């Protein structure tokens, strides 16, 4: 009985480990792209989705012989899936725009003064 339970547990864990997806890189402009990854809460959740999206962005730029510059990221949670989107540019080595980025968290409340 313990062997059956252990086998079923391993099967469930291995099934959940692949529970998620990473979309293809989509072109937004001449050198600007976006990619989104989703991961189930039990399959790594937010950190895994973030890692997958950033790895895909890096691999894409490296594949075309350029450097990645992340412009924006967004994260979300729609139970039970975490999503992470990256907007990035693939720039030539030595491009003046390749500077150390300063990231600021986007406000969750915007007050408009009219």
C-alpha positions in Angstrom: 0.0 0.0 0.0 2.8 2.4 0.8 4.4 1.6 -2.5 1.2 2.5 -4.4 0.8 5.7 -2.4 4.5 6.7 -3.1 4.1 5.9 -6.8 0.9 8.0 -7.1 2.6 10.9 -5.2 5.6 10.8 -7.5 3.3 10.7 -10.5 1.3 13.7 -9.2 4.5 15.7 -8.5 6.0 15.0 -11.9 2.8 16.0 -13.6 2.6 19.3 -11.8 6.3 20.0 -12.4 5.5 20.6 -16.0 2.4 22.6 -15.3 3.0 25.9 -17.0 3.9 27.4 -20.2 6.2 30.0 -21.8 4.9 31.7 -24.9 7.0 32.5 -27.8 8.8 35.8 -28.1 6.6 38.4 -29.8 8.0 41.4 -31.7 6.7 44.8 -30.6 9.0 47.0 -32.6 12.3 47.1 -34.5 14.3 45.9 -31.5 11.7 45.5 -28.8 10.1 42.2 -27.8 7.9 40.6 -25.2 7.5 37.1 -23.7 5.2 35.7 -21.0 5.6 32.7 -18.8 3.0 31.0 -16.6 3.6 28.5 -13.8 1.3 26.6 -11.5 1.6 27.4 -7.8 2.8 23.8 -7.1 5.2 23.8 -10.0 7.5 26.7 -8.9 5.0 29.5 -9.0 6.2 33.1 -9.3 9.9 32.5 -9.2 9.7 29.8 -11.8 7.6 31.9 -14.1 10.0 34.8 -13.7 13.0 32.6 -14.4 11.4 31.1 -17.5 10.5 34.5 -19.0 13.9 36.0 -18.3 15.8 32.9 -19.6 13.7 33.1 -22.8 14.5 36.8 -23.3 18.2 36.2 -22.8 18.3 33.2 -25.1 16.5 35.1 -27.8 18.9 38.0 -27.8 21.9 35.7 -27.6 20.5 33.7 -30.5 20.6 36.8 -32.8 24.0 37.9 -31.5 22.8 40.8 -29.3 22.6 41.9 -25.7 19.3 41.9 -23.7 18.1 45.0 -22.0 14.9 44.5 -19.9 12.6 47.5 -20.2 9.6 46.4 -18.2 8.3 43.5 -16.2 4.8 42.6 -14.9 3.7 39.8 -12.6 0.3 38.5 -11.9 -1.6 35.7 -10.1 -4.8 34.2 -11.4 -5.3 31.2 -9.1 -3.6 28.8 -9.4 -1.3 30.2 -12.1 1.4 32.9 -11.7 2.4 34.9 -14.8 5.4 37.0 -15.5 5.9 39.1 -18.6 9.1 40.7 -19.8 9.4 43.5 -22.3 12.9 43.7 -23.6 15.2 45.0 -26.3 17.9 43.2 -28.2 20.7 45.7 -28.8 24.1 45.5 -30.4 27.1 45.2 -28.1 28.4 48.7 -27.4 25.0 50.3 -28.1 24.8 53.6 -26.1 21.4 52.4 -24.7 23.0 49.5 -22.9 23.4 51.1 -19.5 22.8 49.8 -16.1 19.0 49.9 -15.7 17.4 51.5 -12.6 14.2 49.6 -11.9 11.3 51.2 -10.0 8.2 49.4 -8.9 5.1 50.6 -10.6 2.6 52.2 -8.3 -0.5 50.3 -7.6 -2.5 53.5 -7.1 -2.3 56.5 -9.4 -3.8 59.8 -8.3 -4.8 62.1 -11.1 -4.8 65.8 -10.4 -7.3 67.6 -12.7 
